[in-house]
Amino acid sequence: MTIAETSTLAATELVDELQAWLEENWDPDLTVGEWWKRLGTAGWAAPMLPADSYGRGLSRGDAMTVSATIARFGALGAPMGMSIGLASPTIATHGTREQIDRLIPPAVCGEVAFCQLFSEPGAGSDLAGLSTRAVQDGEIWHVNGQKVWTSGGQFADMGMLLARTNPDAPKHRGITWFAIDMHQPEIDIRPLREMTGNAVFNEVFLTDATVPDANRIGDVNNGWAAANTTLFHERSGMASRGGAGEGGMGIGARMARSGTVVGDLDKRAGDFVAARSARTSRRPRDTNASPAQSQIDLARQFGRLEDPHVRQQIAQAHILGTLSRLNAERHKAVRATGGDIPGIPNFGKLLTAHILRLNRDLGLEILGPRGMLHAYDQDGREELTTQPGGAAAMAATAQALGAQALPIFGGTDQIQRNIIGERILGLPKEPGDLAQVPFNELPKNG
Ligand SMILES: Cc1cc2nc3c(=O)[nH]c(=O)nc-3n(C[C@H](O)[C@H](O)[C@H](O)COP(=O)(O)OP(=O)(O)OC[C@H]3O[C@@H](n4cnc5c(N)ncnc54)[C@H](O)[C@@H]3O)c2cc1C
């Protein structure tokens, strides 16, 4: 069964089966690594993967039911991140039997963490224009070039690498997808500090780095097909997270990290669940709350609830947040019956980006001058907690600084609009299409 041909089981049947498995297998005294191994080899860590590739061939909706059931049971959820969400489905779709059996189990069991080495300084939206070169020498490929924006690169064991393997072919036809070992001195990873104060992503320099041909996923020069599988799963995941809220995403696992660099594999699994329960019991979730509830609370706290402009913006945030949730539910319902609504992931990402910007502006308007203060370290955070607005104001400034990320990653707003225009509305493509010109002959900056 392929990933596209997923089955949708009756929810109760699925929950019953998983519940019985959890009763037999969950033990809080296992290490995180031991627990994830059980979960992964039973197909519950990545249930959307095909059954013959360490999954269960479930639909995205059923996979969310699995995460929610594990969380409700009180067990630690599956490892989060790109190993399960992006690398495994790409390898399951394009890899050989040997690659599936060698590379997927450590990924779904959280033993290795993958990063995504796609974007380059000159190739982001135009990803097919990438210029990192891979040259074959027998069983080994030598890789030279630079990647950027590599989220989690400093914590990764493996990288999903796109490299140019035939510069004489048109740009989409000379790329190959590799699973490269990040633990080699020829790969230099330099974290980039963001305005949020975090260093989520990195520059990655590859200088005669090597990757065995055995780790080439798919045919030489056919990497664009594999890349599209990776990007499809990235965008679908974003769209479903946009509407799923916390409940569906295996929340317990959020705090347990995978991989050998910062992974929590040797720690006691039950401690992560206990930590989560303690957090949520302090902050009960009101399922009837408005999507603009935190803005309403902030406005009340800062005495701005009667301000007509603030009220209008809060109403906007409530309406758009509600529409976003309803759209996600509508899409989920249609997909559960085997159908689809073309363009919904693109519309959903655009709407989420719009809501993030609206909340950014609204939060800063409510905070006034307080919105100019942001803490960049633990001391600063402790100091700001004691200032007017406390933790709620800190959350609002953090949201404002982070709001720029989603409109860029996974395809910028403009690219989403291009996709909707060309593929959903059937509008003509942009003039000057260079898709058939050999990569070597493409016009370059400078
Ligand atoms: C938080 C974050 C995490 C990320 N993580 C990763 C990661 O782990 N791995 C990875 O490989 N990449 C990652 N990225 C990179 C991301 O995929 C790129 O930033 C994105 O594809 C845009 O590319 P760019 O930054 O080169 O901008 P450009 O492509 O140079 O775009 C610049 C501007 O031009 C506009 N533009 C470009 N082309 C068109 C067009 N044809 N029509 C209209 N407008 C256009 C864009 O919308 C944008 O406004 C991450 C980015 C962010 C923000």
The ligand as an SDF file (V2000), in Angstrom:
LIG
                    3D

 53 58  0  0  0  0  0  0  0  0999 V2000
   11.8680   29.4900   10.4910 C   0  0  0  0  0  0  0  0  0  0  0  0
   12.3820   28.9070    9.1970 C   0  0  0  0  0  0  0  0  0  0  0  0
   12.8550   27.6100    9.1660 C   0  0  0  0  0  0  0  0  0  0  0  0
   13.3440   27.0750    7.9840 C   0  0  0  0  0  0  0  0  0  0  0  0
   13.8370   25.7960    7.9950 N   0  0  0  0  0  0  0  0  0  0  0  0
   14.3830   25.2770    6.8750 C   0  0  0  0  0  0  0  0  0  0  0  0
   15.0180   23.9800    6.8960 C   0  0  0  0  0  0  0  0  0  0  0  0
   15.0700   23.3090    7.9200 O   0  0  0  0  0  0  0  0  0  0  0  0
   15.5790   23.5310    5.7570 N   0  0  0  0  0  0  0  0  0  0  0  0
   15.5680   24.2260    4.5980 C   0  0  0  0  0  0  0  0  0  0  0  0
   16.0770   23.7160    3.6050 O   0  0  0  0  0  0  0  0  0  0  0  0
   14.9810   25.4720    4.5350 N   0  0  0  0  0  0  0  0  0  0  0  0
   14.4120   26.0050    5.6550 C   0  0  0  0  0  0  0  0  0  0  0  0
   13.8480   27.2610    5.6250 N   0  0  0  0  0  0  0  0  0  0  0  0
   13.9780   28.0400    4.3960 C   0  0  0  0  0  0  0  0  0  0  0  0
   12.6950   28.3470    3.6630 C   0  0  0  0  0  0  0  0  0  0  0  0
   12.2180   27.2210    2.9920 O   0  0  0  0  0  0  0  0  0  0  0  0
   13.0110   29.5080    2.6880 C   0  0  0  0  0  0  0  0  0  0  0  0
   13.3140   30.6290    3.4860 O   0  0  0  0  0  0  0  0  0  0  0  0
   11.8690   29.8180    1.7830 C   0  0  0  0  0  0  0  0  0  0  0  0
   11.7080   28.8100    0.8470 O   0  0  0  0  0  0  0  0  0  0  0  0
   12.0950   31.1670    1.0410 C   0  0  0  0  0  0  0  0  0  0  0  0
   13.3190   31.1780    0.4060 O   0  0  0  0  0  0  0  0  0  0  0  0
   14.3280   32.4130    0.5630 P   0  0  0  0  0  0  0  0  0  0  0  0
   14.4750   32.7120    2.0140 O   0  0  0  0  0  0  0  0  0  0  0  0
   15.5610   32.0810   -0.1980 O   0  0  0  0  0  0  0  0  0  0  0  0
   13.5900   33.6550   -0.0830 O   0  0  0  0  0  0  0  0  0  0  0  0
   13.4970   33.9970   -1.6470 P   0  0  0  0  0  0  0  0  0  0  0  0
   13.0810   32.7810   -2.4000 O   0  0  0  0  0  0  0  0  0  0  0  0
   14.7480   34.6620   -2.0840 O   0  0  0  0  0  0  0  0  0  0  0  0
   12.2890   35.0190   -1.6630 O   0  0  0  0  0  0  0  0  0  0  0  0
   12.4610   36.4040   -1.3240 C   0  0  0  0  0  0  0  0  0  0  0  0
   11.1280   37.0870   -1.5540 C   0  0  0  0  0  0  0  0  0  0  0  0
   10.7610   37.0090   -2.9460 O   0  0  0  0  0  0  0  0  0  0  0  0
    9.4750   36.4180   -3.0800 C   0  0  0  0  0  0  0  0  0  0  0  0
    9.4660   35.5610   -4.2860 N   0  0  0  0  0  0  0  0  0  0  0  0
   10.3960   34.6480   -4.6400 C   0  0  0  0  0  0  0  0  0  0  0  0
   10.0450   34.0310   -5.7840 N   0  0  0  0  0  0  0  0  0  0  0  0
    8.8330   34.5470   -6.1420 C   0  0  0  0  0  0  0  0  0  0  0  0
    7.9410   34.3250   -7.2340 C   0  0  0  0  0  0  0  0  0  0  0  0
    8.2030   33.4280   -8.1860 N   0  0  0  0  0  0  0  0  0  0  0  0
    6.7810   35.0290   -7.2680 N   0  0  0  0  0  0  0  0  0  0  0  0
    6.4890   35.9710   -6.3010 C   0  0  0  0  0  0  0  0  0  0  0  0
    7.3200   36.2370   -5.2640 N   0  0  0  0  0  0  0  0  0  0  0  0
    8.4580   35.5330   -5.1830 C   0  0  0  0  0  0  0  0  0  0  0  0
    9.2900   35.5700   -1.8360 C   0  0  0  0  0  0  0  0  0  0  0  0
    7.9150   35.3590   -1.5490 O   0  0  0  0  0  0  0  0  0  0  0  0
    9.9650   36.4330   -0.7860 C   0  0  0  0  0  0  0  0  0  0  0  0
    9.0820   37.4290   -0.3260 O   0  0  0  0  0  0  0  0  0  0  0  0
   13.3490   27.8430    6.8000 C   0  0  0  0  0  0  0  0  0  0  0  0
   12.8640   29.1640    6.8350 C   0  0  0  0  0  0  0  0  0  0  0  0
   12.3910   29.7070    8.0080 C   0  0  0  0  0  0  0  0  0  0  0  0
   11.8790   31.1070    8.0090 C   0  0  0  0  0  0  0  0  0  0  0  0
  1  2  1  0
  2  3  1  0
  2 52  2  0
  3  4  2  0
  4  5  1  0
  4 50  1  0
  5  6  2  0
  6  7  1  0
  6 13  1  0
  7  8  2  0
  7  9  1  0
  9 10  1  0
 10 11  2  0
 10 12  1  0
 12 13  2  0
 13 14  1  0
 14 15  1  0
 14 50  1  0
 15 16  1  0
 16 17  1  0
 16 18  1  0
 18 19  1  0
 18 20  1  0
 20 21  1  0
 20 22  1  0
 22 23  1  0
 23 24  1  0
 24 25  2  0
 24 26  1  0
 24 27  1  0
 27 28  1  0
 28 29  2  0
 28 30  1  0
 28 31  1  0
 31 32  1  0
 32 33  1  0
 33 34  1  0
 33 48  1  0
 34 35  1  0
 35 36  1  0
 35 46  1  0
 36 37  1  0
 36 45  1  0
 37 38  2  0
 38 39  1  0
 39 40  1  0
 39 45  2  0
 40 41  1  0
 40 42  2  0
 42 43  1  0
 43 44  2  0
 44 45  1  0
 46 47  1  0
 46 48  1  0
 48 49  1  0
 50 51  2  0
 51 52  1  0
 52 53  1  0
M  END
$$$$
